[in-house]
């Protein structure tokens, strides 16, 4: 949906992923393949860059094993299948590491080119995911703490890279200046800065458990072992210092924040890219009995590969006759949306047909309880569905409107007619939705009625359908649909 409404930036991220999806869907259409096309290519590109970098740092053998480890890691396989901000960010993160390493080992014009390329790679990564800006800290730490490269801080190269990066941030800065710096507020909330809660060991434990799953247990323990080896040897050579600089800052930051609130395991993924090279290097030099070494190695690779295969296609477990309810499947939120959209589409058509038969002049619009539900339905439902859309920029399915921005839907044309970027207290706007009927669609089936924000803006409502969405005979989710009549402006 971002790619259909290109902007200099968005509520929570820069424009990178929107531009990528806009490009791929222009080539292949608004299909799942069109949306995901670049994810696989980015995975391939990241593997090539990682191999080149590891070869420069160590040798071909370490590089080959680093790529094998990367491509057997479950979280990397997910990123190479689903088109999110992460495959883009990881690609540019690895690219900037490679250009930075080469800038440190070149002189003259060649060095300048690599410094500029480094700034551009970090900047483009920042436009995809703001975490990429941490690379500047990693670079500054490496230059400041390394006797060999400390002189670079007195030269122009690093500052040229910094200048290119700053230019790349301009679209995000301009958009946020026009939208009350909403991204800053969002990032503070994600980091737990908006909450008064203390530190919780249980949150850290949950965060750690996530990593055991998405990296596979043996491989994750191996990555931690590689980090321990790096710290224990006091960063004895340039390659280890370099990789440590791109590993420890991001891991320390997010694992420290996890004591406040367990985040997402993908937040630390860039740090484990470089630790994967360290693992391949240290494992090549470790002294173990050949049988033990081969057994541990094969167990780690087999476990990671098996988890990756199951994670990418969890239905294979059910096809083998093993009962596994979808509500216990970590990937259940990705499943069954096409079936869900088709069911909602049929009900919408039925309601529209009933209105025509009774000669009522009501038109219908759609509201979902969450932006995740709204976006999935908007993608899979047909565009010519006969619901109210005053402009093409209006979403096919809206989210519940609120006075404060909560996600990107808040900034797109709304059914309450308010432009949240410009609205002032007490301001009302004309709305084509006033007096019309809405279908409220929710996957929160524990609630008997719509929330108060819906009840207060409609004259009356009633439940018209409770349906179970099935996939292969198994329930994926339950959906409730309410008919809500005579929409009126909320009191601001």
N, C-alpha and C positions, 0 to 999 in steps of 0.2 A: 504493500500500500504506500510505503514511503516512495518507492520507485515511480509510482504513478503520480506523485505530487512532489517533484524535485524541489529542493530548497537548499539554501546554503548550510543549514544544519537542522537538527531535530531535537526533540525534548531531551533525549538521553544520550545521543550519539551524533557524530559528524555525518557528512553526506556520503561517505565512501561506499557503504553497502548498498545504498539506494542507487548510486550511479552504476555500480557493478550489475545489479539486478535489472536496471533499466536497459543496460547494454545487452545482456543475455536474453531478456525477453523480447527485445527488438529483433534479435536474430532467430529465436526459436519459438516465440509466442508466449502467451500467458498460461504456461503449463508448468507442472512440477519440474520437468526437465529444463524448461526455460529459466525458472527461478534458480535451480541448483547447478546449472551448467558450469559455472566458474569454480564451484567448491572442489570438484575433482581435479581441475586444472591447477588450482592453487595448491592442492595437496602434492601434486607432481612437482610443481615449481619449488615448493618448500623442500622437498626431498633432494632435488638437484642442488639447491643452494646449500643445504646442510652438508651434503657430500663434499662440495667444493670447499666449504669452510673447514670441515674436519680434516680434509686432506692438507690444507694449508697449515693447520695447527699441529697435526700429527702425521698420519700416513694413510694410504689407501685402505688398509685393513680396518683401522679404527673408523674411518669414514663409512665403509660398507656396513659395519655392525651398527653404527649410529643410525643409519637409514633403516636398517632392518628393525631395530628397536622402535623407531618412530612409527613405522608403518604397521607394527603389530599392537601399538598402544590403542586401547579402546577409544579414548577421548579424541585422538587424532583421526581415527576412522570416522567418528561421528562428524567431526569438522569437515572431513572430505566428502561427506554425503549430504549434509544439511547446509544451506547457504545462510550463514549468520555472519556477524562481524568477526568471529574468531579466525576462520581460515585466511581472511584478508590481513588481519593484524599479525598472525604468525608468519605469513609470507613476508610482510614488510619488516617485521622484527628480525627475522633471519637475514634478509637482504641487507639491512643496515649494519648488522654485525659483520657481515662479509666485507662490505665497503669500508667500514671503520678499521678493520684489521689491515686491509690493504693500504688505507691512507697512512697508517702508522709505519708501514714498510716501504713507502714510496717517497720520492723527493720531487721538488720542482712542479712542473705542470701536471704530471701524473698524480701527484699527491693532491693537488688542488681539485682535480676532477673527482677523485674519490671522496674528498671532504664534502664537496657539493652534493654528490650522490648520496652520501650518508645523511645529510640534512634533509634531502628530498625524501628518502626512504622513511626516516623517522616522521617527517611531516605527513606523508601519505598514510602511514600507519596511524598517526594521531587522528586523521580525518575519518578513520574507520573505528578506532577504539582509543580512548584517551590514555589508556595504560601505556601506550607506546612512548609517551613523554618521559616515562621513568628511565628510558634508555639514555637520555641526556645526563641523568644523575649517575648511571652506571659508567658512562664515558668519563665524566668529570672525576669520579672516584678513582678510576683506573689511572687516569693521567696524573692525578694528585698524589696517589700512593705508590706509583711506580717510578723508581729512580731513572729507569731507562727512558721513559716517555714524559717525564714531568716537564721537560722543556717545551712540549707542544702547547702548554698553557700560555707561553709567551709568544707564540706564533699565531698567524692569521687563520690557519686551516680550521681549527675547532670553531672559531667564531664565525667563519663563513658558513659552516654547517648549521650553527645556531641561527644565523640570519635567515637561511633558507627555510628552516623549521618555522620560524616566527611568521614568515610570509604565508606558509601553509595554514597557520591558525587563524588568519584574518576572517574567512567565511564564518567560522564558529563564533568568533568574538562579535562580529557584526550582528549575526542572528540573535545571539543571547542579549546583546545590548538593546535590541528591539523587543525582546520578550522577557524583560525583568530578570535576566540572569537565571532563568529557570533551571538550566543544566547544573549550575553551581549548587542550587538548593537540592536537586535530585542526587547529586554525588555525595553531598553531606549526609543525606538520609540513608543512602546505600551503605555508607561507611559507619552508620550508627551514630553520627554526630548530632542528629536531631533528637536522640533518645537520651533519657537520663539514667538508663539502666547501667549496672556495673559490669564487672568482668565475670564470665561464666565458663567454668571448665567444661561443662557439658556441651556448650557451643563449639569449643575447640575440638572436643572429641568427635562431634558430628562432622566437622569440617575435615578432620583427619580420616574418618571413615569413608567420606565421599572419595577421597583420593585413592584409598585402597581399592575402591570399586572401579573408578574410571581409568586408572593406570594399570590395574590388576595387582593383586597383593604382592607377589614375588618381585615383579618389576619395580613397583613403588619402593619396596624395601631396598632394592638394589640402587635406586636413585638416591635414597637417603644415605646409604653406605658410601656412595661416591662423593656426596657432599661432606660426609665425615672425613673421608680420606683427604679431600682437598683442604679442609680446615686443619687437620692434624699435621699436614706437611708444611703448613705456613706458606702456602702458595709459592712453591719453590721454583717455578719457572714461568716464563711469559705466557704460555698457553693456559696454564691453570689460573694465573691471575686474571687473564682476559675473560675466561669462561665464568670464573667466580664473580667477577664484577657484574655480569649479566644474569647471575643466578640469585645470589644472596639478597640484594636489595628488595626485589619483588617478592621473594618468598618470605622474608622477615616481615615485610609490610602486611601482607595478607594473612599470614598465620597469626600475627599480633592482633589484627583486627578481628580475627575469628573468635578470640576470647570474648569479644563483645557481642558479636552476632555471626553465626555460621553463614558464610557467603556461598559462592558457587565455586566448584572445583576448577572450572575453566579459567578463573581469574589468575591462577598461578601457572598456567600452561607455558607462557614464555620462559619462565625460569627453568622449567624442566626440559626445555629444548637443549639448553647448554649443558645441563647436568647429564643429559643422555650421552653427549659426547664424552664427558668425564667418565661415565660408567663404562663406555666401550673402551676407553683408554686404560682405566685401572684394571678392568677385567682381563685385558690382554696381558697385563704384567703380574697379576696375582699368582701366588704360589699355592697351589692346591693339588692334591692327588688327582691325576687325570680323570679317574672315574667320578669323583665328587664334583670336579669342575664341570665335566660334561653333563652330569645329571642335573646340577643346579641350573646350568645354562638352558638345557632342553626343557626343563620344567617351567622356567620363566617364560620362554618363548611360546611353548604350547599353551600355557594358561592364558597369556595375554591374547594369543590368536583365537583361542576358543571363546573367551569373553567378548572379543570384538565381533566374532561371527554371530553370537547369540544376541548381542546388543543391537546389531544392525538389523536383525530379523528375529525378534523374540517369538514370533508365531511358530517358528520351527519347533519350539519346545512343546507347544500344544499339538502340532502335527504329529509329534512322536507319541501322543497319547498321555502326556504328563499334564495333569490339571494345574493351571496357573491363572488364577483370576486376574483380570486386567487391573483391578485396583491395587494389586500387589506388584504389578509390572512397572518398573521405573520409567519406561517409555510410553505408558498408556496415554499420556497427554498428547502424544504425537499421532495416535492411532484413531481411525474411525471418523475423521472429520468430513470426508467426502460423503459417507453414509449419513452423518448428522445433518450436513447441509441439504442433502436431497430430501430428507424427511421434513425439515423446516420449510424448504421450498414448496413441497407438496401441500403442506398445511396453509402456507401463505396464499397459494393459488386457490385453494378451497375457500378461504375466507373472502378473497376478492370476488370469487364467483358468487358467493352467497350475498354479498353486498349489492352486486349487480341485479340479482334476482329480486331483491326486496326494494329496488329503486332508491336505495340510500345513496347520498352524495358523499359519504365518507370515503376518504382515501386512507391507505395503510402505510405506516412506516415501521421499521424494525429497530428494537433496542435490545442489546445484550447486557448481561450483568457484568461482564469483564471484557477488557480490550482483547484478551486472547481469544475469547469466543467470537467476538465481533469480527476480528481479522480473519479467522479461519472460515467463518461463514461467508464473509465478503469475497474471499478467494474462490470458493467452490460453488457458490450460487451463481446462477446465470445473470448477466448484466441487464438483460431486458425484463427482469422480474418487475411486475407492475406496481412498484412501491414509489412513494414520494421521493423524488430526487430533484430539487429545484435547479441544481447545477451538477455537472459531472464531478466536481470536487467534493460534493456531499458523499459521505460513505454510504454504501448499500445497507450496511448495518451499523447503527450508532451504538455508543456506550451511554451509560447513565450520565447526564450532565451534572457538573458541579461548579461551584463558584470559583474554586481554586484549580489550577491545572494539575492533573494527575498522570497524564501520559500524552502521547502525540495526538490522540483523538481530540483532546481539548482545544487544539489549535486549528483543526480543520473546521469547515462549516458545520454548525451544530443545529440541532432541531429547536433549541431555545432562541436561536437567532443572535446570540451574543458573540462578539469578536473578543475573545478572552485576552488577546494581546493589547487591545485598546480600550476595553470596557472599564468604566469607572463605577464606583458604588452608586447604585440606584438607577443605572442606565438600563433602558429597555430597548429592544430592537423588534422590528416586525419579523414575524416568522410564518412561513408557509405551512407550518405544521399545526398551528393553533386550531382547535376544534376537530382535529382528525383522530383517527384510531391508531393505536400502536399495538404491535405484538411484542410482549416482553419475554425474552428467551433467556432461561437461566439453567446452568448446570449445578447450582446450589440447591439441591432438592431437599435439604433439611429444613429450609424455610417454607412455611405454609403460604405466605403471601409475599408480594413484591416489597422491596424496601420502602421506607417512608418517603424518600425522594420521588419515587414513582407514584405512590398513593396520593401525595399532596398536589401533584400536577395533573392528575386525571380525575374526571368526575366519578368514575366507577371502574371496577375491574372484575373479572372472574377467570378462573382457571378453565382452559379449554382442552388442554391435552397434557398428559404425562406419558412420555414414551421412552422405551429402552432402545438405545442404539446398539445393534448387534454387529459383531464381526466374526465370521466363521462360527456362528451359533453361540458366541460368548458375549456377554454384556460389556461394552466398552464404557458407556456412561449413560446416565439418565437425564433427560431434559424435561423441564416444565415450560409450558407456553401459556401466558396469560393474555387475554384480550383487555386492553385498557382504552376507555372511551373518552372522547372530548378533551383533548390536551389543552391545557391553559398555561400561560406564562408563570414561571415560579416567582415567588416574592423574593426580591434581592435585598 
